[in-house]
Amino acid sequence: MTEVSDFSNVDRELDDTILSFADIQAELNLRHAKDALRDIVEHLDLTPQERTGLEPEIGGLEKMLDKLERACVQIAVFGMVGRGKSSVLNALLGQNVFETGPTHGVTRTTTIGQWDVGDGVDGDDLPDRFSPVIYRLSQVELIDTPGIDEVDGETRELLARRVAKQADLILFVVAGDITKVEYQALSQLREAGKPMLLVFNKIDQYPDADRLAIYHKIRDDRVRELLSPDEIVMSAASPLTAQAVRRPDGSMGVKMTRSLPQVQDLKLKILEILDREGKSLVALNTMLCAGDINEQLVQRKMEIREDAANRIIWNGVMTKAVAIALNPITVIDILSGAVIDVVMILTLSKVYGIAMTEAGAVELLQKIAISMGGITAGELLANFGLSSLKGLLGLATPATGGLALGPYVSVAVTQAAIAGVSCYGIGQVTKAYLANGASWGDDGPKAVVSKILASLDEDSILNRIKDELRAKLNLGSGEKQESH
C-alpha cells in the first residue's frame, strides 16, 4: 500500500514538473514574441512622409504589441444569423453584453467583451490543473461578429476573416445539421490554422434522440475532414423551458420561459485549451498577424521609396542630358556627367535611409560603371566623338551663317540622349542596390546589373529623353523630325 502511495506521489511530482516546464516555456515564448514585436515597432525606419497613409497598419502593430503586453487571448465567434452566437457569448460572460434578438442580423459590427474565465465555473467540476489559468492569462476577450449569411455578406465575411486572422481561438456556432453555407465558411476559417470549436447550440429545442442523431451526423459525416470529435461541443446558451400556467378562464396552458444556460462543457473545453496553450497561442498568433502587417508596411514603404527614387533618377537623367547638350567642351562633358551621377547616387541613398559619403558614392559609381561594361564604354566613345563633332559644328556656325546650327542641335540631342540612357541605367542599378540594404545579394554586382539592363528598353528611354530634352531647350519641330 505504501509503495502504491509512493508511486502516486512520484507521478504527481513528475506531472507538476512537466506542467511547470510547459508554463515556463510558454512564458518564454510570450517574452520572445514581445521583444521581437517591440523591436519591429520601435525600428520601423519610416520617414514622416512615409508614415502618412500607413497609420492603420502602424496602429495594427501597436495593437498587437498591446495584446502581447496584456497576455490577452481573443476568442471570436462565427456562424449564421439565428444560431445564437451572441447568446453563447453572453452565457460565457454570465451577463448580457452582446445584443440578441429575433430580428435578422442584430449584430452589425464586431463587438468585444471582457471575460473573467473563472466566473460561473463550478469549482467542484473544475480539474485542479485548470486553476492557474486565470493567473497565467491576464485577459480574455470575446469577439462577436455579424452573421456570415447576412445581406452584403461578402463585406461581412471579409470582416469575419480578418477577425479570424487575429483571433487565438474560434467558436463556430450551429443550431442543427450543417448547411452548405456553414460548411464553406467553416472550411475557409479552418484554413486560418487556429484552434477551433464547433458549438452545437440550441440543443434544448430537440428531443434527446434527435439531438444525438444530429450530433453524430455532424461528427461522422459533415465535419469529419475538418474537425476531430474532441472539437465539437453541445450547448444551450438561452434554453426555453415549458411551464404550465393557468389561464384567466381557469384552463391550463403552456408558457415558455428562459432557464439557466447550459454551457458548462463549452467553458471547460475553452479552459482546457487556454490552460494547455493559451500563452503560446497569443505569442504565435500575434506574431503571425504582426508579420503580415509588417510585410504590408515594408511593401508600402518600398513602393513609396521606389516612386521617389524613380523621380530622382529621371531628374538626374534630364539634368545630365541638358548639361551635356549645352556644353561643347569634351572634358567638361564627361566630368559634369560624372558629378551628376554621384549627386544622384547620394540623393538616392538618403531616400533609402542609408548613410553614404561622397567617396562612397564615387566608389559605387565605379563598380556600377565597370559592371555595366558596354553601355558606359559606349557612352565615353560617343561623348568623345560626338562632343568633338559638336564642337566643330559650333565653331562653324558663325562662318556658315547659321547653316551648321541644325546639325549641331541634332548631334547635341543624340549625345545627350546616350548619356541619359547611361545615367538611367546607373540610377536603376543604384536603386536596386540600396533597396537591398546596400548589398548586391548572393549574385554579385554583375548579375544585378545584367538583370536590370536586360529589362530596360533603351530605344524607348532614348526617345523619351530626346522628346523631353527638345521641350526643355525649346527646340523646333524641324529638328525633332530630322532626328527621327
N, C-alpha and C positions, 0 to 999 in steps of 0.2 A: 504494500500500500504506500509505503514511504517512497519507494522507487518511482512509482507512478506519479506521485506528487512532485518529486524532484524533476522528473522529465517534463511535467507540465510547466513548472517554473522556468526551466531552461527554454522550452518552446516559447513561453510568453516573453522572456527576456530577449530571445532572438527576434521575435516579431516586433517588439518595441524598438530594437536596434535597427532593423530594416526600415521600419516606418520613420525613425528619426533620420536615418541616412537619406531616405527619399525626400523628406521635408527639407533637409539641408541642401540637397541637390536642386530642389525646386526653388529655394530661396536664391541659390547661386545663379540659376537660370534667369530669375527675375532681375537680379542685380546686373548681370551682364547685359541684359536687354536694355535696362535703364541707362547704363553707361554708353552703350552703342548709340541709342537714340538721342541722348543728350548731346553726344559729340556731333551727330548729324545736325541737330537744331542749332547748336552754337557755331557750327562751321559751314553754313550754307553757301558762303562765298558768292553772295549776290550784291550787286550794286543797288542803290536806291531806285534807279531806273528799272532794273531787272525785277525788283520786288513788286513793282506796280503791275497789277493784274494777276499776281500769283498769291495774293492774300489768302484765298480759300485753301490752297494747298499747304501754305506755311502754317495756317491755323490748324489744319488737319494733323500735321506733325506735332504741333504743340498739344493738341488734344490727346494724341496717342501717348505722349510723354506724361501728361497729367494722369492718364488712365494707369500707366505703369507705376507712377509715384503713389497712387492710391491703392494699388493692387486690386483694381476693380474688375470684376467679372461681369460681362454683359451677356444676358440671355435674351434672345429675340424670339418672338412667337410669330408663326405664319399660318395661313390657312384661308379657306374661302369664307365669304360672308355667311354668318349664321351658324358657324361651327362652335362658337363660344370661346374664341381666342381671348377676348378681354375678360371674360368671366373666369377663365383659368388663371390669368394673372392676378385678378382680384382675390381669388381663393388662395393663391400662394401668399399674397401680401396680408391677407386677413382683413382687408378693408377695401372699399370701393374707390379706387384711384382711377381706374380706366373706365371710360364711358361705355355703357352697354345699352342695348335697346332693340326693339323688334324691327325698326326701320332698316332698310338696306344701306349698308355702308356707313355705320355710325362712326367708325374710326377713319378719319380722312388723312391724317398725317401720323408719323411715328410719334409715340409718346413714351416717356421714360419714367419709371417709378423705382424708388429705393426699397430694397428688400433686406430685412434682418433675417437671415436664414434660420435663426433659432426660433423665431416666432411661430407659434402654432404647431410645433413638433412635439409630440408626446415623448417625454424623456424616457419612459419605460420601453418605448418601441425603438428608440434611437440607439444603435450599436455604439459601444464605447469608442470605437476608432473614429467615429464621426465628430466627437465632441470638440476637438481642436479646430474644426473648420472655420468656426466663427472668428477665431483669433488669427488664423492664417490669412484670411481674406478680409480686408477692412471694409469692402463694399461690394454689393451685388446689385446690378441694375437690370430691371426687367423692361424690355422694349416691345411695345405693341406696334403692329403695322397694319396698314389697310388690307382689306380682303383682296386676294390675288385675282378674283373674278369680277371686280367692280368695273363700272364704266370708266373709260380711259385707263383700262387695265395695263396697257403697255408701260405707261408712265409709272404706275404704282408698282408694277413688277420690277422695273429698274430700281425704284426706291428700295424695294424689299431685298433685291440682290445686293445693293450697296450696303444695307444694314447687315445682311448675312455675311458679307465680306469682313465686317468689323466685329461681328458677334463672336463670342467664345463658345457658346452653346446655342443650338437651335431647337425650338419646340415646334413641331408641325402638328396642328390640331385638325382632326377629322371628327365626324359625328356619325359615322356609319361606314358602309363599304366605300372604298376609294373610287372617285370619278377619274375620268381621263385627264381632266384639267389638273386635278390634285396630283396624279401620278407624274405628269410632265413637270409640274412645279417642284415636286419632291426630288425628281431626278436632277433638275437644274441646281437645286440647293445642295444636293449631295456632292456635286462637283466642287463645292467650296472646300470640301475636305475637313469640315468641322464636326465635332461630336453632335449627334442629333438624336432626339427622342420623338417618336411618333406617339401622340397623345390621342387615344380613342376616347373622346369626351361624350357626354350625354348618355352614358350607359344606363342611367335611371329610366330612360324612355323605352328600353327594350326588356322583354321578359328574359329570364336567365338563359333559356335555351337559345333564343335568337341572338342574344349578346355574345355568347360563346361561339356560335356559328359564324357571326360576322368577324369576331376576333381571329378565329382560325383561318377564315378566308383571306383576311388582310395579311396575317403572318405567313401562311403557307403558299399563297398564290400571288397576291398583289405586290408585296414588297420584299419577297424572298431574296431578290438580287440586290436590293438596296440596303436593307437593314436586318440585323440579327433579332431573334425573338427577345433578347435582353434589352433591346432598344425600343420596345413597344410597351406602353403603359396605358391602363384604363383609368378613367376618372369621371366624376360627375361634379363639375365645378359649381353648378347652380341647380341642384336637383329639385324636382317638383314632387310633392307628396300629396296623395289623395286623402282628404279628411272629410268625414261625414258631418254634415251640418243640417240642422232643422230649419226648414223654410218657414216664413210667416204663417202660411196656411196649415202648418203642422206636419207637412210631408217631409221626408228625408231627401237630402241631396248631397252632392259631392263638390267640395271646394279644393282647388289645387293651391297649395302653399309652398313657399320656399323652405327648404330644410338645410341643415349644415352641409357644406361642401365635402365631397369625398375625394380628396387629393393627396391623402397621406402617402400612397405608393409613389406618386409623382414626386413629392417632396423628398422622400428617401432616395429615390433614384438620382435626383439632382444633387443631393448632398453627397451621394457616393461618388459621382463624377467630380464634384468640386473638391472633395477630400483627397481623391486619388491624384488629380492632375490640375487642380484649379490654378495654382500659380504658374505652372508650366504652360497651361493654355493661354493665360494672359500674356506671358512673355512671348510665346511663339506667334500667336495670332496678331498681337500688336506689332511685332517686328515685321511680319509678312505684309500687313496693311501699310505700315510706315514705309516699308521698302517700295511698295507700289507708288505711294505718294511721292517719295523721294525721287523715284525714277521719272515721274511726270515732271517734277521740278527741274531735274537735270536736263531732261529733254527740252523743256520750255526755255531754260536758261541758255542752252546751246543754240536753240533756234534764234533767240534774241541776239546772241553774240554773233552768230553767223550772218544775220541780216546787217548788223553794224559793220562786221568785217568786210562784207561784200561792198558796202558803200565806200568804206575806206580804200579798198583795193581799186575800185573804179575811179575814185578821185585821184588815186596815185597814178593810175594808167593815163588819165586825161592830163594831169599836171605834167607828167613826163613827156607825153605826146606833144603838148603845146610848147614846152620848153625846148624840145629838140627841133620842132618845126620852125621856131622863130630864131634859133641860134645857128649861125652859119659857120662857126668855128669848130672843127672836128674834135679837138681835145676837150674843149668845154662841153661839147655834146655828151661825150662819154662820162665825164666827171659829174656833170649835173644829173645825168640819168642815174648814176650810182648813188648819189646823195639822196635823190627822191626815193629810190628803193630802200635805203637804210631808214629814212624817216617813216616810210610806210611800215616797215617791219617793227619799228619801235612803237608806232601807234597801235598796231595790231596786238602787240604784247600787252599793252595797257587794257585793251578790250577783254583779253582773256585772263587778266589779273596775274600775269607772270612778269616778275621783275627782270628787266634786261637793260644792260648798259649799251652805249653806242658801240663799244668794241665788240660786245657780244652780238650785236645786230650785224656788224660788218663780217664777223666770223660766220654767222649763219648764212648771210648772203653769199659768201664764198663757197660754202658747202652746197648750197642750192644751185649756184651757177655751174659748179663743176658737174653736179648730178644731172643738170638739165642739158649738158653737152651741146648738141647740135643747135638748139634754139639760141642759147647765149652766144655761141661762136658765130652763128649766122647773124645775130644782131650786131656783133662787133664788125664783121666784114661789111654788112650793109651800112653801118654807120660810117665806117671809113670811106667806102666807095661813094655812097650817096651824099655824104657830107661834103666830100671833095667836089663832086659834081654840082652840088647845091651852091657851094662857094663860088665856083667858076661862073655859074649862071647868074649869081647875084652880082658879081663884078661886071658881067657882060650886059646887064640890064640897061644901065645908062647909055652904053655905047650902041646898043641896038634900038634905042628909042622906046624901050619897054617891051620889045618883042620877046625877050628872054624871060619875062615875068611869069608867063603861063607855064612853061616847062619848070621854072624854079618852084612854083607852088605845088605842081604835081609831084616833083621829087621830094619836096619837104613833107607833104602829106604821106607819101609812101614810107619815107624814112621814119616819120613819127609813128605810123601805124605798126611798123615792125617792132620798134622799141616798146610800144604799148602792149603788144602781144607778149613780149618777154616779161614785162612788168606784171601783166595779169597772171602769167604762169608762176612767177616768183611769189606773188601775193597769195595765190591759191595753195601753193605748197607750204608757205609760212602758216597760213590759217590751219591747215591740217596738222602741222607740227605742234602748234600752240594748243589747238583743241584737244590734242592727245596728251596734254600736260607737259609740253616742251620735251616730247620724246618721239622718236621715229618708230617706236614699236619694235616688234621682233624682226621685221623685214629689212630695216635699214633705210637710209635716205634715198638710195637709187630706186628701190622698189616703190616707195611712196611717190616719188617724182614721176616715175614711169606710169603709174596707175592714174595719177591726176592728169598728166599730159595726154594720155590716151583718151580721156573723157572730154578734153577741150575741143571745141570746134573752132580751129584757128581762123578759117575763112570768115565765119560769122563774126567773130570778135574783131578781125581786121576791118571788115566793112563797117561795123558799128563804130569803131574808133575813128575811121575816116569820116563818117557822116557827122559825128559829134564834133570832130575837130573842125570841119568846114563851118559848122554852125557857130562854134566859138570864135573862129577867126573871120567870120562874115565873108566867107569866100563865095563867089557866084556859082550859079548852076552850070556854067560852062565848064569850069574845072571839074565839077562833080561828074559830068557826062564824060569828059576826057579821061578821067581816071578809071572809069568802068569800061 
